[in-house]
């Protein structure tokens, strides 16, 4: 089913078609799971208000369509979703698409910074540890990796805040920018970057340890293979050997992990964004659960499903680029 | 002949004793300018106090949209209304409105705004108010600065006035008329007459309001240039923010009690309950009377004797509370009495009463089991439920805690009635008829939180509640509420165990803070920063 398209496009089209039923299944399952939780948006809103009388509550429930049977609500939601209408957030009193777009940038920025840091530093440290296997350097790096692996991000976040904000006063406690700072241009960029340092570090360290440990193991494994011995026998320098022969091959499982971990980083951002009050999708998801803001939560799940499908596709393409034995067919 | 009620005496008996320190800061030389940054635990999303009655909403909008009448330590004070009076039959309440006041967009404030808001929002859409104003038939405007509220049954002036600080915020008619009120963009970008003008609401992050140069109190007010409210949900991060100097006030117990206790030792902060005298709440034990064991008064009384309230106040509330004395808290002023039956901590008596009630200790060491739902309204509510479980175990009652989030709790207790006991807190709103007597009034439809969903019904109490709500004579009303309070302690439909205000941590750089009994909800026109 290539329709005469170049292999990458044909592959993309097929993956897209495969993704549609998966996403529909995710959305239906999520909708029903959320409906199993006790209470709805109106309960949460009335709780926020400090109470309301019964007529008021009944009117709100009717207005939001929550007085209808679950299957009617599900059908209405899925019919709208088919036209990419994510509906209305009754908590934010805005279209869900607007609420999501407001938050997407922050989360993407946090994820990009965290994954870049974790990936680059992780593979570099892993490669160094492998090349100096069983030395003091290796032991130090491996121990550090274990510490990062074992430390939960919420604890790291609070530790960073206490140390760098309360005690040293170097970094802002939270938020994405200095409120009422009214910075523009380069000053704004620096301001945002300063606000992202601690959340990025808190979110990335555990993933850094994953990449580092995996990289160390695969470099050690690849370094013993015949083609490396052959290259070395033919006179290839150690640096060239490391970059062109060992790392290129060792990177394959690390890239697989990168694709797989994209969704878990998205999950990890819930905790980090909440503690650092970063206005991203993670914080929004956490608030939407508590608020029973079904439409917003469903919108987040929908958006994340699409992001994960796209990232997995890109990982596969990258994989094929790095390993010529793999074809996109 | 009309009844005039301004000034309306001292509504808050308790507040009187606390009023003196309020003026201290005013003797210092005021420094103008600066930005006050305030931490808020939760985001309210709708910033229209004519649609949402909530202290979280007033925390922000109180500075932007003013009420007709506010509450000070000296009683009710004029804001947008300058005088109020009632007809002899209680069917008409007349307000004189302040002249020369403009909305932030430059349009004049008139009776049309009051009439429109009252009929379209206070009566129709505003929680609590829609019950209070159910008998409101019209609001006439004989001239632009006189508003006459017409009722189909008597409305006590005392109740009307007491409700106004929370439930009496007019909004501009010219921005709402002809629109879908619930979807109006000004619900999140409020336009008012207050000392601060709305600037920006960045969802999940902050709200900014800046000085209104055209404020009606005169050009010297407000003192501040700007107020920023930062939303910080995590209590530890919130404590770090105020400690690092990034915020200047954390109100409504926005950080953990351990951090509040720690910061109370820090010279940089004022920590206390002052300014919350009108925002007191009861921590409760609520019974499901559908359970035949709990329907027995002797069992409920025994359970009360099994609770060491003083211990709970010291260890859980860190001393910032006092024992409850029934339905109405001491902030109820003339409507409050402490001449009621009390239940001292006496576990031996509790055990004896439970034996007598026919519930001896069985082989497993317990008399019976209760499924308990704790409200997730913050740390102290959780701790109170854990203490309750331990205290009940001491007298042979096995309590199972069913943890749930906010919607789960409200649904489990107030809609599905799926509980034996529950605990939470309930806030008092100036007058018992606004939102307090619904706790005991039978016939409340299922699904209304913080109302009598306990399956408890008492004809005498129902009659008292109804009569007091329409009694025009304040003295007779007070007598009725005293009787109601006595009955609430004798019949124990709910244990109103602990009365507590909220707690603020405030930077000492802020001056004139917490100088009214509902300070966090007030306009802060006289707040300044010593910088």
Interface residues (C-beta under 8 A of the other chain):
Chain A: X37 X38 X39 X40 X43 X44 X46 X47 X48 X49 X50 X51 X52 X53 X54 X55 X56 X57 X58 X63 X91 X92 X93 X99 X102 X103 X157 X158 X161 X162 X165 X166 X169 X172 X173 X174 X175 X176 X179 X180 X274 X275 X276 X277 X279 X283 X284 X287 X289 X290 X292
Chain B: X35 X37 X42 X43 X44 X45 X46 X52 X53 X54 X55 X56 X125 X127 X128 X130 X131 X182 X183 X187 X188 X202 X203 X204 X205 X206 X208 X226 X228 X230 X231 X232 X233 X234 X236 X237 X240 X241 X243 X244 X246 X404 X405 X406 X407 X408 X409 X410 X411 X412 X415 X416 X427 X435 X444 X445 X446 X447 X448 X449 X450 X451
